[in-house]
């Protein structure tokens, strides 16, 4: 249906300089930003799968509160992404915002380690996501500006793969700590500071500021300068995100079916391992067969995975579904950004990524609140039926909009 996009992308707006050596078949900046994300995700994923368990078993809050905390946290990051992207384009700087964003997130860890009330956990999540909101768009812009357009799928795929390898190592370390120190969540939280500081050090010493082409055009917080493909893709992605509630609900669903808290980090590790292994080949595949094909496949797969979570009744169901969820993530995260990188105007790279992340991320707040309320009112199955239906609706809308575009091209 979708024809190969490889020969139809915009011309490279920023080519590598001759002295810019490659590492793992990608530009050095892409490799080092991947390394930064590896260590930061190692830090984050030591914590993330334990937070909903910490809230429910140690502090004793219900699913609605957990959904509220996660929704507020993710929406905070999303609101900031558009402003950090605009600011990065405005001042022509990326690296300083990366240092600030990763540094703030790292320094938020002690708040969680000493928390005794859910309000303190919310404060930690707010500050942590505040840092994420600052760094996301400038980092994506560095990757896009360091890579020829024809290789964007490869670059973002490798970045997501390295990012997710950290998400494999993080839960593994958490599992080992909890195995020897049963239920000692706080020790894990303190240890997560170490990889966070390493991530900041890599930015300072190895990531290079990208060179920007001089232009009289100034970035604006407006969709006016973006074409219809960008606007349509943001709209479809936001619709999809309205059903993609926090992954905290997946973890709670796992424990509901009998998986022990000690084994949750291993479950999350398995998910992230598949995610990591799929990301790079999926990015290369998207460069060859077209990114829209891969994106559509991801939407459809998510719908079936959430349907599976709604119907799951045994622990082996959960293990299988987490592995499929890892495949979904590998087919979407990096590919979405690669597609955006090929259609966002040259002088609006960080702004474009920021607007996209903000629109999609803002949907996480209602998604998580709705998911938590459905769970508390009707049971876990309602939360996942809702997510499944929303995903299939997004897939149909994507097919109608972008399928029609390809049909028109084939008639010309």
N, C-alpha and C positions, 0 to 999 in steps of 0.2 A: 504493500500500500504506500508506504513512505519511500521515496526514492533516495538513493545515496546522497548525503549532504556534503560529502567530502570535497567535491569540486565547486560547491555553491556557497561556501562561506566567504565572508568579507576578507579583503586582503589584510595581511599582517600589518598591524599598526606599530608594533614594537618588536624588532628583531633582536636576537641576542648579539652582543658585541663579540668580536673574534676572540677576546681573551676570556670570555665566559665559558669555562669548561663545563662539561656535563658530568653528572653523577647519577648512576642507575638509569641512564638514557634520558635524563631530564636536566634542565638547567640547574646550576648550583643553588640558586635561590629557592627553587621548588623543593629540592632535597632538604635544605636546611629548615624551611618552613614546615616540611613534613616531620623533621626531627623535633622541632619545637612542639608540634602538635602531639607527637608520640609521647614526650615526657609530660605534657600537660594533661593528656587524656589518661596516662598512667595514674597521675595524681587524682584526677576527677573520678575515674572509674574504680579507684579504691574506695571511694566514698559513695558514689551515686546509688549503686544497688543496695546499699545498707541504709540509706536515709529513710525510705518508706518503712523499713522494718524497725529502725530506731524510733520513728514517730509513733508507729502502732504498738510496739511491744514495750518500749522503755518509757515513752512519754504518754502514750495511751490516747491518741486522737483517732477520729473516724475517717472514713474515706473521703468525705466531702472536704474536710479540712486539708487533707493531703493533696487533693485536687486543687484546692484554692492556693496552697503554698506553691505548688509546681506551676500553676497557671500564672501567678503573679511573677514568679522568678523568670520564667521563659519570656513573658511579655515585656518585662523590664529590659532584657537583652535585646529583644526585637525592636523596641522603640528607639533604643540608642543606636542601633546599627545604621539606620538611615542618616542620623546626624553625624556619626563618626565617618561614614562614607563620604558625605558631603564635605565635612571638614578636611578630610584627607585629600580630596580633589582640590579643595579651595587653597590649601597651603602647599600642596604638592609634596607632602610628606606621608610616608607609611610607617616607617620603622619606630618612630617615637610613640605612635599610637599602639603598636604591638607591645612595646615595653610596658606602657601604662596598663593596657588591658590584661596581659598575662600576670603582671606584678600584683594588681589589685585582687585578681582571683586567688592567687597564691596566698596573699596575706589575709584572706577571709577564713582560712581553714581553722585557726584557733577558736573562732567564735562557735563553730559547730562542736569542737572538741570539749568545750565547757558548757554546752547548752543543757538546760534542765526544763525549759518550757518551749512550746511550739513556736512562740513568737521569736525566740532566739534563733531557732532553726530557719524561720522565715527571713530573719535579718541576714544570716549567713548566705542563704540561697539568693537573696536580693543582691548582695554585694558581689558574690561570685558571678552571677549573671550580668551584673553591671560591667564587670571586667570583660566578659565574653562579648557584650554588646559593643564595647569600644574597639576590640581587636578584629572582629570577624570580617567586615567589609575591606579594611585596608590589607589584611592578609590575602584575601581572595584576589584583590587588585594586583598585589605583588606577583602572585602566581600567574595571572592572566597577562601581565605586562612583561613577564620574563619568558613567555612561551609563544612560539608561532601558532597562529590560529588552528592550523591543521593538526596540531599535537595537543590541543587543550584537553581532550578526553583522557589522553595518556597522563598528562600532568596532574589534573585534578583527581584522576583515578589513583595515581601513586600517592598523592597527598592523603587522600582518604584512607588508603591502605596503611600508610605509616601511622596516621592518626589512630586507626582502629587497632593496630598492633599494640599501641599503648593501652587501649581499652581491653586488650586480652591480658596483658601483663598486670594491670591494676587489680582486677578481680582475683587473679591467681595469688598475688601477694596478700590481698585481704583474706582469702581462704586460708592461706598458710598461717597468718597471724591468728585468725579466729579458731583454727584447729588446735593451736597450742595455748591460746588464751580465750577460751570459750566465752562468747558474748561480750568481749571487750571491744566494743565498737570504737570507743574513744582512742584507744591506742592506734587503731587504723587511721583515724582522722589526723592524729598528730604526725604519723609517719608520712602522710600524703604531702606534707610541706616540702620534703626533700626533692622529689622530681619536679615540683613546681618551680623551685629556685633554679634547677638545672635548665629548664625551658627558658627562663628569662636570660640566663647566661648565654645560651646559644644565640638568642636574638642579638644581644649586645655585641658578641664577638664574630659572628659568622654571617648573619643576614645582611645583605647589602641593599641600600636604598636604590629603587629603580629610577632610571632616567625618564623624564617626561618631555614629550614633544611640546614645544612652546605653542600656545594658542591664545587668542584673544577672547575665546568663549569662556564664560564663568559658569561653574556648576550651579544649578538651581534645584531646590527641592520641589520638583514638578515632574509630571509624566509627559509634559508637552513635547519634550525633545526625544522621546522614545517611540519606536514604531509599534504598529498594532500587534506584532508577534510578541513583543515584550509584555505589553499590557494584557494580552490574552493569556499568556503563560502565567503571569502573576495571579490573575483572577482564578484560573483553574487550580493552581497550586494552593491558593488560599482556601478554596472550597474543600480540597482534599484535606488540608490541615485542620479544618473544623471537626473532622472525625478522628484525627490522629492525636488522641489524648496522650498525656504523659506516660512514658514507659514505666513509671512507678506502678501503674495498674497491671502491667504484665507481670511484674515481680510479685505483687499481691495475689494475682491469679495463680501464680506458681505455688505459693505457700498454701493457698486455699485447697489445692488439689493434692497436697501431701508432701511437697518438697520442703525439706528442712531449711531453716535459716542458714545453717552452716554451709549447705550446698548451693545456696543462691548465687554466691560469687562464681562458682564453677559453671552454673547455668549461664550466667551473664558472660563469662569467659568464652563459652562455646559459641554463643551468639556473635560475639565480637570477632572471634577467630574466623568464622565463616564470612562475616562482613569484610574483614581485612583481606581474605583470600580472593573474594569476588570483585572487590573494588577496582583493582588495576586491570584485570582482563576485561571487565565490563567497560572501563574507559576506553581501552584499545578497540574493543568491539564496536563501541558507539562511533569512534572515528571512522570505522570502515563501513558499517551498514546504515548509519544515521542515528543521531541521538534521540530523535522522537520515537523511533521504534522501541528503544530500550526504556525510555521514560514511560510509555504506555504500558509496557510489560510490567513495570514496577507497580503502577497503580492497580492493575488487575491482580497481581500477586498479593498485594496488601489486603485487598478485599477478601480473598480466600483465607489468608492467614488469620485475620480478625474473626472471620466466620468460624474458623477452627477453634480459636480461643473461646468463643461463645459456647461451643458444643463440647469442649474438652471435659473429660471425666476421669482421666488417669494421668499419672505422672509422666508416662512415656509420650502421651499426647503433647504435653507441655515442652518436653525436650525437643521433639520433632518440630513443633511450631516455632520455637526460638531459633532453630537452625534455618527454617524457611524465612523467618523475619530477618536474619542476617543476610540472606540472599537478596531480599527486598531492599535493604539498606545499601548493599553494594551496587544495586541497579539504579539507584536514585540520587543519593547525596552528591557525589562528584559529577554525575552526568548532568544534573540540573544546572550546576554551576558552569560546566563546560558549554552547555547550550547557551546560557546567558552570556558567557564571555564572548561568544561569536556574534551576538546581536546587539550588545550594548555599545553606544557610540564611544569613540576613542577617549574623549575628554570627560566622560561620565562613568568610568569603570567602577570606582569605589561607590559612587552615588547609586548607580544601578544595582549593584549587589546589595547595598544597604536598604534601598526601597523594597527589593524583593524579600530580603530577610525580615524586614519589619512587617510587611503585609502578611507573610506566611506565619511569622512568629506571633503576631497579635492574635491570630486565630487559636493559638494554643491555650489562651486563658479561658475563653468560653468552652473550648473542647474539653479541657481538664475539669472545669466546674460541672459541665453537663455530664461528663463521664462519671465523676464522683457521685453526683446526685442520682443518676440512673442506677448506679450500683447500690447505694444506700436504700433506694426506694423499691427497685424491682429485682435487684440481684446482679451478679457479675455478667450474666449473659446479655443483659440489656445494653451495657456499656459497649460490648464488642459487636453486637448486632448494629448498633448505631454507627460505629466506625466503619464496618463493612459496607453498609448501604452508602455512606458518604463517599467512600473510595470508588465504588462502582459508578456513582453519579459523576465523579470527577473524570473517570476514564471515558465515559460516554461523551461528556462535554469536550474533552481533549480530542477524541476521535472525530467529532463533528467539526470542530474548528480547524484543526490542523490536517485532518484527512481531506477536507474540502480544498485546502490550500494545495495539497499535492495533486489532487484531481485536476485543478485548474492548470497546474504546470504541465501535467501530462497531455492536456488538450492543446497546448501552445505549440 
